[in-house]
Amino acid sequence: MKCLEQAITEGYRITDTSVVIAVRLTPKASVNKIEGWHKSDDDKIYLKARVRALPDKGKANKALIDLLAKNLGITKNKLKLVSGSKYRLKMIEVEDNRELILKQLKQM
């Protein structure tokens, strides 16, 4: 669990084969959009995202994966929801070129 806490504190965590990103998702939004990095009141950093999909049967989670894949320029099968399937704060694992992913994340 310490690894997930680290990811939330820094916004992401680098592993041997992937990057794990902390994302705060808002479903039922007017547009699908990544709003950039934000800091919570308790100083935890996360990527803020909005999707039009409803939080029903995983539709919002799927829309988040689609949105992140599009913004990172990678295929959807490189992304995996690690935790938070029923919560706004989610951990998404990206298994691709870590240096490229980190560069893309810093531009968001």
C-alpha positions as CSV (number, residue, x, y, z in Angstrom):
1,M,0.0,0.0,0.0
2,K,2.9,2.3,0.6
3,C,3.6,2.3,-3.2
4,L,0.1,3.6,-3.9
5,E,0.5,6.3,-1.3
6,Q,3.7,7.4,-2.9
7,A,2.0,7.6,-6.3
8,I,-0.7,9.8,-4.8
9,T,1.8,12.0,-3.1
10,E,3.9,12.5,-6.3
11,G,1.1,12.1,-8.9
12,Y,2.8,9.1,-10.4
13,R,5.2,6.2,-9.5
14,I,7.8,4.6,-11.7
15,T,8.1,0.8,-11.5
16,D,10.5,-1.5,-13.4
17,T,8.1,-1.9,-16.3
18,S,5.5,0.8,-16.0
19,V,4.3,4.2,-14.7
20,V,1.4,4.2,-12.2
21,I,-0.7,7.5,-12.4
22,A,-3.0,8.9,-9.7
23,V,-6.1,10.2,-11.5
24,R,-9.2,11.9,-10.1
25,L,-12.1,11.3,-12.4
26,T,-15.3,13.3,-12.7
27,P,-18.0,11.4,-14.6
28,K,-21.1,12.9,-16.2
29,A,-19.1,15.9,-17.4
30,S,-20.0,18.0,-20.4
31,V,-16.8,17.0,-22.3
32,N,-14.1,14.4,-22.2
33,K,-11.0,16.3,-21.0
34,I,-7.7,16.1,-19.1
35,E,-7.5,19.2,-16.9
36,G,-3.9,18.8,-15.8
37,W,-2.2,18.2,-12.5
38,H,-3.9,19.4,-9.3
39,K,-3.0,19.3,-5.6
40,S,-5.5,18.3,-3.0
41,D,-5.9,20.0,0.3
42,D,-3.7,17.4,1.9
43,D,-0.9,18.1,-0.7
44,K,-1.5,15.0,-2.8
45,I,-1.0,15.4,-6.5
46,Y,-3.2,13.8,-9.1
47,L,-4.2,14.2,-12.7
48,K,-7.6,15.6,-13.0
49,A,-9.9,14.1,-15.8
50,R,-13.5,14.5,-16.8
51,V,-15.5,12.2,-19.0
52,R,-19.1,12.3,-20.3
53,A,-19.8,8.7,-19.5
54,L,-21.9,7.7,-16.5
55,P,-20.4,5.9,-13.6
56,D,-22.5,2.8,-14.5
57,K,-21.1,-0.7,-15.1
58,G,-17.6,0.6,-15.6
59,K,-18.5,3.0,-18.5
60,A,-16.7,6.0,-16.9
61,N,-13.6,3.9,-16.2
62,K,-13.5,2.7,-19.8
63,A,-13.9,6.3,-21.0
64,L,-11.0,7.3,-18.8
65,I,-8.8,4.6,-20.3
66,D,-9.8,5.8,-23.8
67,L,-9.1,9.4,-22.9
68,L,-5.7,8.7,-21.4
69,A,-4.7,6.5,-24.3
70,K,-5.6,9.2,-26.7
71,N,-3.7,11.9,-24.7
72,L,-0.6,9.7,-24.2
73,G,-0.6,8.6,-27.8
74,I,-0.6,4.9,-26.9
75,T,-3.0,2.0,-27.4
76,K,-5.7,1.2,-24.8
77,N,-4.3,-2.2,-24.0
78,K,-1.2,-0.5,-22.5
79,L,-3.4,1.0,-19.7
80,K,-4.9,-0.9,-16.8
81,L,-7.0,0.3,-13.9
82,V,-5.1,-0.9,-10.8
83,S,-7.4,0.5,-8.1
84,G,-10.3,2.7,-7.5
85,S,-12.8,1.2,-9.8
86,K,-15.7,2.5,-7.7
87,Y,-14.1,5.7,-6.5
88,R,-13.1,9.0,-8.0
89,L,-9.5,8.6,-7.2
90,K,-8.0,5.9,-9.4
91,M,-4.6,4.4,-10.0
92,I,-3.9,3.7,-13.7
93,E,-0.9,1.6,-14.7
94,V,0.7,2.5,-18.0
95,E,3.0,-0.3,-19.5
96,D,4.9,1.4,-22.3
97,N,8.1,3.3,-22.8
98,R,8.5,5.0,-19.3
99,E,10.6,7.9,-20.5
100,L,8.1,8.7,-23.2
101,I,5.1,8.4,-20.8
102,L,6.8,10.7,-18.3
103,K,7.5,13.3,-20.9
104,Q,3.8,13.1,-22.0
105,L,2.6,13.4,-18.4
106,K,4.7,16.5,-17.7
107,Q,3.1,18.2,-20.7
108,M,-0.4,17.6,-19.3
